[in-house]
Amino acid sequence: MSPKTLWNMRRIVTDNELDSIIFNQTTDTLAKVFNVDISKQRLDSVHIRSNMRSLGRIRIFAVTIRKFLVNLKRHHKEFFKTIDERFIDRYLTKDALSCFSMVKPSESAKTLETVSSDLFELVRTKHKKNRHVAVFKIEHCGSCPFLKGCPVKAGKKYYYLRYEDKVWRIAMRRAHEKTDEFKDKYRWRAGVEATMSEYVRKTGVKNLRVRGMKAVRLCATLKAVGINIFRATAFRRAKISPKPIQKWACWCVSRLWFYVKEQYCALLSKLGKMFPKSTFSTGFSCRPAG
């Protein structure tokens, strides 16, 4: 089979999202054959690195700014209209990125400072719409026994608590993590670590040789299907024929006995060198294992 055929088949699978269908059908079949209860599933994540291009510092800044402006124009046109025209001319024109690839070594420091300043100016926050203030009466907070550890600030008339949406979300998430419901769900995560470790070691999913989200998704999904088949096969062998496990246990016991015997003989040899034979009434001799 020629490589072109493989590439064409992969393109057909990715364009029609057949990888998800393959994964779901294979997993459902294995779960049905081995009577696996999928009502409680364990979740975990793994970092996958694709075959990314090697970019310099200037190129990374320029590409990041360009993608930011493209997505801002696509999803938030009202904010895109407020962007200065010099950023659009510098990063969104047809030949915008090509000029950054021809920077002279003597001008690299100046160019790097320019693009970093542009990125900082684009992403810095200029509004306070996500900030909130909670007000508490002085008589309530003044008599509170937890006032010393409370984040409120005293004012002339009230006690004030200033916070942002991000702080509120973090506080709510931490409060939810302390509940019994969250702990009961999270305890299932510990059992999936071995599965993810096998997924990484056997398939090499952390460093893929493809580029692009579709190709990465295809490789990661098919590798997960392969791991499910591997684990199902191992479970079937252990269930049908437990003899390999017994042989493995006997081998472990024999190796342990051999190690103890060798250590005992070595200890006797050291004692024989330390003390003369006349010290012992009957004497002793040690012969290493053949």
KAZI-V306217 format. One record per residue. N is the residue number from 1. OMEGA is omega in whole degrees, -180 to 180 (none if undefined). Layout:
n = <N N>
omega = <OMEGA OMEGA>
This chain:
n = <1 2 3 4 5 6 7 8 9 10 11 12 13 14 15 16 17 18 19 20 21 22 23 24 25 26 27 28 29 30 31 32 33 34 35 36 37 38 39 40 41 42 43 44 45 46 47 48 49 50 51 52 53 54 55 56 57 58 59 60 61 62 63 64 65 66 67 68 69 70 71 72 73 74 75 76 77 78 79 80 81 82 83 84 85 86 87 88 89 90 91 92 93 94 95 96 97 98 99 100 101 102 103 104 105 106 107 108 109 110 111 112 113 114 115 116 117 118 119 120 121 122 123 124 125 126 127 128 129 130 131 132 133 134 135 136 137 138 139 140 141 142 143 144 145 146 147 148 149 150 151 152 153 154 155 156 157 158 159 160 161 162 163 164 165 166 167 168 169 170 171 172 173 174 175 176 177 178 179 180 181 182 183 184 185 186 187 188 189 190 191 192 193 194 195 196 197 198 199 200 201 202 203 204 205 206 207 208 209 210 211 212 213 214 215 216 217 218 219 220 221 222 223 224 225 226 227 228 229 230 231 232 233 234 235 236 237 238 239 240 241 242 243 244 245 246 247 248 249 250 251 252 253 254 255 256 257 258 259 260 261 262 263 264 265 266 267 268 269 270 271 272 273 274 275 276 277 278 279 280 281 282 283 284 285 286 287 288 289 290>
omega = <-177 178 -180 178 179 179 178 178 178 178 179 -180 -178 -179 -179 179 179 180 177 179 179 -179 -178 -179 179 -179 179 179 179 179 180 -179 -175 176 -180 178 -178 178 177 -177 179 -176 175 -178 179 180 -179 180 -180 180 -174 176 177 -178 174 -177 -180 -179 179 178 -177 179 179 180 -180 180 177 -180 179 179 176 178 -177 -172 -177 -177 -178 176 -180 180 180 -179 179 -177 -178 175 180 179 -176 -171 -175 177 -174 -178 -175 -175 -178 -179 179 179 -179 -180 178 178 -179 -179 -176 -179 179 179 178 178 -179 -177 177 176 177 180 180 -179 -179 -171 -178 -175 180 -178 -178 -177 -177 179 -176 179 175 -174 178 -180 -178 -178 178 -178 -178 -180 -178 180 -179 -176 -178 179 -177 -179 -179 178 -177 175 -180 -177 -175 167 -174 173 -179 -178 178 -180 -179 179 179 180 180 180 179 180 179 177 179 -180 179 -179 179 179 179 -180 179 178 -175 -178 179 -177 -176 -177 -176 -178 180 179 -180 177 177 179 -180 -174 -175 -172 -177 -174 -178 -180 -179 -178 -180 -177 -179 -175 -178 -179 178 179 179 -178 -179 -179 -180 176 176 175 179 178 178 179 177 -177 177 178 179 178 -180 179 -180 -179 -178 -174 179 -177 178 179 178 177 179 179 178 179 178 180 -180 178 178 178 178 -180 180 -180 -179 179 180 178 178 178 178 178 178 178 178 178 -177 -176 175 -177 -179 179 -178 -177 -177 -177 178 177 -178 -180 -179 -178 -179 none>
